[in-house]
Structures are given as structure tokens and as C-alpha cells.
Amino acid sequence: MGTSQARADFRVCNATQNLVGVGIGYRAKAGWVTEGWWHIDGSSCKTLIEGPLSSRFYYLYAEDAERGGRWDGPITMCVAEKEFKIAGVTDCVARGFQRVGFQEYDTAEQASWMVQLTDQPADGANAAANGASPP
């Protein structure tokens, strides 16, 4: 297999110079799940979900571990201080978790997706997303 073969996964690339912690939310067969933290060094990428994507919508929340900034959105889901995998997105605080806003990404049912976290993007959003191009 050549290195030019397209990957099937959900990747996050950190285009900043700082360490970033990332959480992801998605709908599994048994219901909503959030999990994290992936630690992504500056100017590097990590795969959060390996293999072809099984959902159309994914949700992302990220924090700059060094400067305290965040990439968030309007969809509230649960996170924890340490590594987590949480079933359900309701009653976060009552269950001992934190409630934060995740950004929705519509993958249009593509097999792969990549989100790039940036400091100051030109379009005013703080994360750019795109699907994989067909080979």
C-alpha cells in the first residue's frame, strides 16, 4: 500500500503553537457519548476516531492548555476534568461533570473529516473543517 492512500478517520490538527486538549461528542447506537481528552501539541494532528465515520454529525470542544482560550459552540454536552467517556448529555452537573458548549460539524456522511484549530482565522470562526477529497 502506498502512502498516498486516503485515510478514513476523524482528525484534529492544532495549527497553534500551544498544547490543546480536545473532547468529541457523537451519537452512538446506545445514545450520546462524549469523550476526551486528547492532548494535541502545537503544529501537530491526532486521530480521534479511527476508521470510516459512522455518524453524520460530530461535536468538538477544545481548550488551549497554556493560554486558557477555547474552541466551543452552542451544543451543550458533558466533560470531566480528567480523561473521560460519558454516556448521555443531560444532567451533566448533577452527575458530577462539567457542562460546556460543543461546535457541531456536519460531515455530510463522508468517510473522513479533519478539523483545524487556529489562533485567528480570516473568516471569524475559530476552527476550519473539511472532508477528505475523493481519490
HELIX and SHEET records of a PDB file:
SHEET    1   A 4 SER A  44  GLU A  50  0                                        
SHEET    2   A 4 ASP A   9  ASN A  14 -1                                        
SHEET    3   A 4 TRP A 113  LEU A 117  1                                        
SHEET    4   A 4 ALA A 127  GLY A 131 -1                                        
SHEET    1   B 5 ARG A  70  TRP A  71  0                                        
SHEET    2   B 5 PHE A  57  ASP A  64 -1                                        
SHEET    3   B 5 VAL A  20  ALA A  28 -1                                        
SHEET    4   B 5 GLY A  31  ILE A  40 -1                                        
SHEET    5   B 5 PHE A  84  ALA A  87 -1                                        
SHEET    1   C 4 ARG A  70  TRP A  71  0                                        
SHEET    2   C 4 PHE A  57  ASP A  64 -1                                        
SHEET    3   C 4 GLN A  98  ASP A 106 -1                                        
SHEET    4   C 4 ILE A  75  VAL A  79 -1                                        
END                                                                             
